Amino acid sequence: MTDISAFGIQDDVTFARQLVADGGVAAVPGSSLYSDPASGRQRLRFHFARRLETLEAAAERLHRLRDRAPAKSSGS
């Protein structure tokens, strides 16, 4: 599970959809994996059973998205 709170998006489902549209990388919204969906709303799950080339391309896309994310304040 990956914490997505640094991206400033409060809804994991919206973020997962945006990740596919903007980055070409799919993830499972964390809220779908918790008995209390609110507990997972700042998390995504990724699946890594792919060829190395596929994983490298996904990593590059995620790096580009991370670089575009708003800077996290030092007070958090």
N, C-alpha and C positions, 0 to 999 in steps of 0.2 A: 504494500500500500504506500502511496505517495501523498504527502501533504501538499495541497494546492493553495493553502491560505496566502502565500506570498503573491499570488496573482490577483488578489483582491476580488475574486468572483465568489459569491456566497452560495451558489447553487452548483453542486457537482454534476448534475445532469446537463445543465447549460454549458458548463465548462467542457465536459466530455464531447458534446456535440460541436462546440467551437473548435476543439482540438482536432477533430476530424476535418472540419471545413477549412480551417486556417493552416493546420500543420500536417494533415494527411496521416495522423497517428490516432489509432483507436484505443480507448480505455473503457473500463467498466466503472460507472459511478459508484463510489463507496457506499452511498446510502442504500443501494440495493443489496448490500452484503451484511447489513446490521439488522438485528431485531428491532432496534430503535433507529430508524433511518436518520434522524437528526445527528446521531453520533458519527455518522460517516460522511456528512455533507461537505467536509473539507478534505476528502480523500478520493483518490482514483487508484484502480488496480490495473496494472499492465500485464500482458501475457508475452513471454519471451521465447516461446518454442518456435523459432524461425531460423532461416539460414543466416549466417553471419552478415552477409551483404544487406539483408533486410534490416537487421538490428542496427548496423552502422548507419544506414540511411535514416532510420527512425531517430537514432541518437542525434544526428545532425539537425533534423527538423526540430527536435525538442530543445536543442541548444539555441537555435534561432528564436524560438518562442520565448525561452528564458531571457535571452538578451533584450527582447522587446518588453518584458514585464516591468511594471513600475518598481522602482527601488524600494526595498523594505526598510522602514525606519529603524534606527538603532535603538529606539525606546521600546520595541516590541519583544 
